[in-house]
Amino acid sequence: MVHEPDTLDLIMSRGGGGTVIHAGAFFGDFLPALLGAGLHVRAFEPSRSNWLHAKATLEANGLSTDVLTNAALGEAPYDASLVTTEEVGSVVYRLGGGSYISRQYTGPMLSERCQVLTIDSVVGMSEQITVIHLDVERYERKAIAGARSTIQRSRPLLILETPLGWRAMRWLASLGYRRADYVHHNTVLDATVAVAKHYR
């Protein structure tokens, strides 16, 4: 069974001719399909455990691991903490896919150190970005803030798990972005013509 097949279809239909930014790679479930379609991908995963699993997914499919970076995407480069566990009274909760970035390190039992990068800092000035797909647990606004130059230059399709705030949406609207559709639980923002297929 393919996870989010319509999201994959949309990325593959719009990702050619440039680079796809795929953040929140998890265990690499999207990567074989994207790379198998011949797309150029830059993937990011802040959790070391998930990153290792994503590397294993690539290796198991005979694909290069060079596309995968163990880092989060944010509004500025800095050393951060990925909170993976929370304590509520005497109960310990493993957050799994709900892990989140914090500037405060709470120790190895609750969090792990991670690096935050910006899309603008990892993308070359001549590199055309066709799609930015963010599944980053409510960190989408900050990742978009770190991609302003890239978005202004390339006008990529944006696929976002968490809706943006009004300031970010107003700025994107000034660049011609409109909500084109929803695909699975993601908001699709497009600065070109509306996507031809209706994605669910």
C-alpha positions as CSV (number, residue, x, y, z in Angstrom):
1,M,0.0,0.0,0.0
2,V,1.3,3.4,-1.0
3,H,1.1,6.2,1.6
4,E,-0.5,9.4,0.3
5,P,-0.6,8.2,-3.4
6,D,-2.3,11.4,-4.6
7,T,0.4,13.5,-2.9
8,L,3.1,11.4,-4.7
9,D,1.2,11.8,-8.0
10,L,1.1,15.5,-7.6
11,I,4.8,15.9,-6.8
12,M,5.7,13.6,-9.7
13,S,3.5,15.5,-12.1
14,R,5.0,18.9,-11.1
15,G,8.5,18.0,-9.9
16,G,10.3,17.6,-13.3
17,G,12.7,20.2,-14.7
18,G,14.2,21.1,-11.3
19,T,14.6,20.1,-7.7
20,V,11.9,18.8,-5.3
21,I,12.4,19.8,-1.6
22,H,10.9,17.0,0.6
23,A,11.0,17.7,4.3
24,G,9.9,15.3,7.0
25,A,11.2,12.3,5.1
26,F,10.2,10.0,8.0
27,F,11.5,6.5,7.1
28,G,11.9,7.4,3.4
29,D,8.5,6.1,2.2
30,F,8.2,8.7,-0.5
31,L,11.8,8.5,-1.8
32,P,11.8,5.3,-3.9
33,A,8.8,6.6,-5.9
34,L,10.2,10.1,-6.3
35,L,13.7,9.0,-7.3
36,G,12.3,6.1,-9.4
37,A,10.4,8.7,-11.4
38,G,13.7,10.4,-12.2
39,L,13.2,13.5,-10.1
40,H,16.0,15.4,-8.5
41,V,15.2,15.4,-4.8
42,R,16.7,17.1,-1.6
43,A,15.2,15.3,1.4
44,F,15.4,16.3,5.1
45,E,14.7,14.4,8.3
46,P,15.7,15.8,11.7
47,S,15.2,12.6,13.7
48,R,18.4,10.5,13.7
49,S,16.5,7.3,14.0
50,N,14.1,8.2,11.1
51,W,17.1,9.4,9.1
52,L,18.8,6.0,9.5
53,H,15.6,4.2,8.5
54,A,15.3,6.5,5.5
55,K,18.9,5.7,4.5
56,A,18.1,2.0,4.8
57,T,15.1,2.4,2.6
58,L,17.2,4.1,-0.1
59,E,19.9,1.4,0.2
60,A,17.4,-1.4,0.0
61,N,16.1,0.1,-3.3
62,G,19.6,0.6,-4.7
63,L,19.3,4.4,-4.5
64,S,21.9,7.0,-3.5
65,T,21.7,8.3,0.1
66,D,23.3,11.6,-1.0
67,V,19.8,13.1,-1.5
68,L,19.1,12.8,2.3
69,T,20.2,15.2,5.0
70,N,19.8,14.7,8.8
71,A,18.5,18.2,9.6
72,A,15.3,20.2,10.0
73,L,14.3,23.2,7.9
74,G,13.5,26.5,9.6
75,E,13.7,30.2,9.4
76,A,17.5,30.5,10.2
77,P,20.4,28.1,10.6
78,Y,21.0,27.1,14.3
79,D,21.6,24.1,16.6
80,A,18.3,22.9,18.1
81,S,16.7,20.1,20.0
82,L,14.2,17.7,18.6
83,V,11.8,16.8,21.4
84,T,10.9,13.1,21.0
85,T,9.4,12.3,24.4
86,E,7.2,14.2,26.9
87,E,6.5,13.5,30.6
88,V,3.1,14.3,32.0
89,G,3.2,13.4,35.7
90,S,4.5,9.9,35.9
91,V,3.5,9.0,32.3
92,V,6.0,9.1,29.5
93,Y,4.8,9.7,26.0
94,R,6.8,8.9,22.9
95,L,5.9,11.5,20.3
96,G,7.0,9.6,17.2
97,G,5.9,11.5,14.1
98,G,4.7,14.3,16.4
99,S,8.2,15.2,17.6
100,Y,9.0,18.9,17.4
101,I,11.8,21.4,17.2
102,S,12.8,23.4,20.3
103,R,15.6,25.7,21.1
104,Q,15.9,24.2,24.6
105,Y,17.7,20.9,25.0
106,T,15.9,18.8,27.6
107,G,18.4,16.0,27.9
108,P,18.9,12.7,26.1
109,M,15.9,11.0,27.6
110,L,13.5,13.5,26.2
111,S,15.2,15.0,23.1
112,E,18.1,14.8,20.7
113,R,20.3,17.5,19.3
114,C,19.6,18.4,15.7
115,Q,20.7,21.0,13.1
116,V,18.2,23.5,11.5
117,L,19.0,24.7,8.0
118,T,17.1,27.0,5.7
119,I,16.0,26.1,2.2
120,D,17.7,29.4,1.0
121,S,21.0,28.2,2.5
122,V,21.0,24.8,0.9
123,V,19.7,25.7,-2.6
124,G,22.0,27.2,-5.1
125,M,21.1,30.6,-6.7
126,S,20.8,28.9,-10.1
127,E,18.9,25.9,-8.9
128,Q,15.2,25.8,-10.0
129,I,12.9,24.4,-7.3
130,T,9.7,22.9,-8.7
131,V,8.0,21.6,-5.5
132,I,8.4,22.2,-1.8
133,H,6.7,19.5,0.2
134,L,6.6,20.1,3.9
135,D,5.4,17.5,6.5
136,V,7.2,19.1,9.4
137,E,4.8,19.0,12.3
138,R,3.6,22.6,12.6
139,Y,7.0,24.0,11.6
140,E,5.8,24.9,8.0
141,R,5.7,28.6,8.6
142,K,9.3,28.8,9.8
143,A,10.5,26.6,6.9
144,I,8.7,28.9,4.5
145,A,10.3,31.9,6.2
146,G,13.7,30.4,5.4
147,A,12.8,29.9,1.8
148,R,11.7,33.4,0.8
149,S,14.4,34.0,-1.8
150,T,13.9,30.5,-3.3
151,I,10.2,31.0,-3.5
152,Q,10.4,34.4,-5.0
153,R,12.9,33.1,-7.6
154,S,11.4,29.7,-8.5
155,R,7.6,30.0,-7.6
156,P,7.5,26.3,-6.7
157,L,4.3,24.4,-6.0
158,L,3.8,24.3,-2.2
159,I,2.4,21.2,-0.5
160,L,1.9,21.9,3.2
161,E,0.6,19.6,5.9
162,T,-0.1,22.5,8.3
163,P,-1.8,25.7,7.1
164,L,0.2,28.9,7.3
165,G,-0.6,32.0,9.3
166,W,-2.2,35.1,7.7
167,R,1.1,37.0,7.4
168,A,2.8,34.2,5.4
169,M,-0.3,33.7,3.3
170,R,-0.5,37.4,2.5
171,W,3.1,37.4,1.4
172,L,2.5,34.3,-0.8
173,A,-0.6,35.9,-2.2
174,S,1.5,38.9,-3.3
175,L,3.6,36.5,-5.3
176,G,0.5,35.1,-7.1
177,Y,-0.1,32.1,-4.9
178,R,-3.6,30.7,-4.4
179,R,-5.0,27.6,-2.8
180,A,-5.3,25.2,-5.7
181,D,-6.6,22.2,-3.8
182,Y,-6.3,19.8,-0.9
183,V,-4.5,16.5,-1.4
184,H,-5.0,14.0,1.5
185,H,-4.6,16.4,4.5
186,N,-2.2,18.8,2.7
187,T,-2.9,22.3,1.5
188,V,-1.7,22.9,-2.1
189,L,-0.6,26.4,-3.0
190,D,0.1,27.3,-6.6
191,A,1.5,30.4,-8.2
192,T,0.8,29.2,-11.8
193,V,-2.4,27.8,-13.3
194,A,-4.6,25.6,-11.1
195,V,-3.6,21.9,-11.0
196,A,-5.5,20.1,-13.7
197,K,-6.5,17.0,-11.7
198,H,-8.6,17.3,-8.6
199,Y,-6.7,15.6,-5.8
200,R,-8.4,14.2,-2.7
